[in-house]
Amino acid sequence: MTGSLRGVVAAFDAIAMVAAAYTLTGGSFAHASANVVLWGSAAAAVVAALVVLVNGPALIGWLAVGYVLFAALLAPSGPTPPLALLAVAYMPILQRPSGSLGLGLAVAAAIALALGVASA
C-alpha cells in the first residue's frame, strides 16, 4: 500500500471515530465515563492518523492503538466492538516499530492492560 493511500485510510478512520464520538455523545464533553472513553478514542485515532500522515514515530501510533484497545475491551463502560474494529483498522496501516508487527501488537496490548489495571 502506498504512503498516500495509507494516509487517506488513516484520515478516514480518524474522521469516522470523531463522527461516532460526536453522534454517540451528542457533542458533549461531559464527565460520564462513556463520553470520556469515546472522546479519548477519537483523540487517539487522530494521533494515530497523524503518525501515518507525517511518517512519525511508530511507537506513538501503537500507543494510540493501545488506548483504543483499552477503551474497546477494558474500559469501565464495558466492551465496545466498534472501537475494537477501529484499533484493528489501524494495525495494517501503521508503521512497524523496529520493523516488527509483533512488537507493535505487544506495545498496544501492554498499554491496554496497563490502562485497564490503572482504571480498576
C-alpha positions in Angstrom: 0.0 0.0 0.0 1.4 3.4 -0.9 2.1 6.0 1.7 -0.6 8.4 0.4 -3.2 5.6 0.3 -2.3 4.7 3.9 -2.7 8.4 4.8 -6.1 8.6 3.3 -7.3 5.4 5.1 -5.9 6.7 8.4 -7.6 10.1 8.0 -10.9 8.3 7.1 -10.6 6.2 10.2 -10.0 9.2 12.4 -12.8 11.2 10.9 -15.2 8.2 11.4 -14.2 7.9 15.0 -14.7 11.6 15.7 -18.1 11.5 14.0 -19.0 8.4 16.0 -18.0 10.1 19.3 -19.9 13.2 18.4 -23.0 11.3 17.4 -22.9 8.9 20.4 -22.3 11.7 23.0 -24.4 14.4 21.4 -21.3 16.5 21.1 -21.0 16.7 24.8 -17.7 16.5 26.7 -19.5 15.7 29.9 -17.7 13.7 32.6 -19.6 10.5 32.1 -17.0 7.7 31.7 -18.5 6.6 28.4 -18.1 10.1 27.0 -14.5 10.3 28.2 -13.7 6.9 26.6 -15.3 7.8 23.3 -13.6 11.2 23.0 -10.3 9.7 24.2 -10.6 7.1 21.5 -11.3 9.9 18.9 -8.2 11.7 20.1 -6.1 8.6 19.9 -7.4 7.9 16.4 -6.4 11.4 15.3 -2.9 10.8 16.8 -2.5 7.5 15.0 -3.7 9.2 11.8 -1.1 11.9 12.2 1.6 9.4 12.8 0.7 7.7 9.5 0.3 11.0 7.6 3.7 12.5 8.7 5.5 9.2 8.9 6.1 9.9 12.6 7.4 7.6 15.3 5.7 4.2 15.0 5.7 3.7 18.8 3.4 6.7 19.3 0.9 5.3 16.8 0.9 1.9 18.5 0.4 3.6 21.9 -2.7 5.3 20.5 -3.9 2.0 19.2 -3.3 0.6 22.7 -5.6 3.3 24.2 -8.3 2.4 21.7 -8.0 -1.2 22.6 -8.3 -0.3 26.3 -11.4 1.7 25.5 -12.8 -1.1 23.4 -12.2 -4.0 25.8 -11.4 -3.0 29.3 -12.9 0.4 30.0 -15.4 0.7 32.9 -18.2 1.4 30.4 -17.9 -2.1 29.1 -16.8 -3.7 25.8 -17.4 -1.6 22.7 -17.0 -3.6 19.5 -16.8 -0.6 17.1 -13.7 0.7 19.0 -12.1 -2.7 18.7 -12.7 -2.6 14.9 -11.1 0.8 14.8 -8.0 -0.4 16.5 -7.8 -3.4 14.1 -8.3 -1.0 11.1 -5.2 0.9 12.1 -2.9 -2.1 12.6 -2.2 -2.7 8.9 -1.5 0.9 8.0 0.7 2.0 11.0 4.4 1.8 10.6 6.0 -1.1 12.5 8.3 -0.2 15.4 11.7 -1.6 14.5 10.1 -3.3 11.5 8.2 -5.7 13.8 4.4 -6.2 13.8 4.7 -8.4 16.9 6.4 -5.5 18.7 3.6 -3.2 17.7 1.0 -5.6 18.9 2.9 -6.1 22.2 3.1 -2.4 22.8 -0.6 -1.9 22.1 -1.6 -4.8 24.3 0.7 -3.7 27.2 -0.8 -0.2 27.1 -4.3 -1.5 27.0 -3.6 -3.8 30.0 -1.8 -1.1 32.0 -4.7 1.3 31.5 -7.1 -1.4 32.4 -5.3 -2.1 35.7 -5.0 1.6 36.4 -8.7 2.3 35.9 -9.8 -0.7 38.0 
